[in-house]
């Protein structure tokens, strides 16, 4: 049984809003990494920053 078009469109709109909200949260977290004092473990900080950048990029590519 196919999902009615209106329901599918509503689902897509919800997914878009969720991805946009999550992307904004990741961008804000990345900004916080840059604004604060140097990390105790710079390598771990760099890994986390890269993961955030990768997640943001993946979300942008979903559009």
C-alpha positions in Angstrom: 0.0 0.0 0.0 1.4 3.3 -1.0 1.6 6.3 1.3 -0.7 9.0 0.1 1.1 11.9 -1.5 0.0 14.5 1.1 1.3 12.3 4.0 4.6 11.7 2.2 5.0 15.5 1.5 4.3 16.2 5.2 6.9 13.6 6.2 9.5 15.2 3.9 8.8 18.6 5.3 9.3 17.3 8.8 12.6 15.6 7.8 13.8 18.9 6.2 13.0 20.9 9.3 14.7 18.2 11.5 17.9 18.3 9.3 18.0 22.1 9.2 17.6 22.3 13.0 20.2 19.7 13.6 22.6 21.4 11.2 22.2 24.7 13.0 22.9 23.0 16.3 26.1 21.4 14.9 27.2 24.8 13.5 26.6 26.4 16.9 28.6 23.6 18.6 31.5 24.0 16.1 31.5 27.8 16.8 31.7 27.1 20.5 34.8 25.0 20.0 36.5 27.9 18.2 35.4 30.6 20.8 36.6 28.9 24.0 40.0 28.4 25.5 42.3 25.8 24.0 41.3 22.2 24.8 43.2 20.1 27.3 43.5 17.5 24.6 43.9 19.4 21.2 43.8 16.1 19.2 40.4 15.1 20.7 39.1 18.7 20.1 40.3 18.5 16.4 38.6 15.1 16.0 35.3 16.4 17.4 35.5 19.6 15.2 36.1 17.4 12.1 33.2 15.1 13.0 30.9 18.2 13.3 32.1 19.6 9.9 31.6 16.2 8.3 28.0 15.9 9.8 27.2 19.5 8.6 28.5 18.7 5.1 26.5 15.4 5.0 23.3 17.3 5.9 23.9 19.9 3.3 24.4 17.2 0.7 21.0 15.7 1.6 19.2 18.7 0.1 
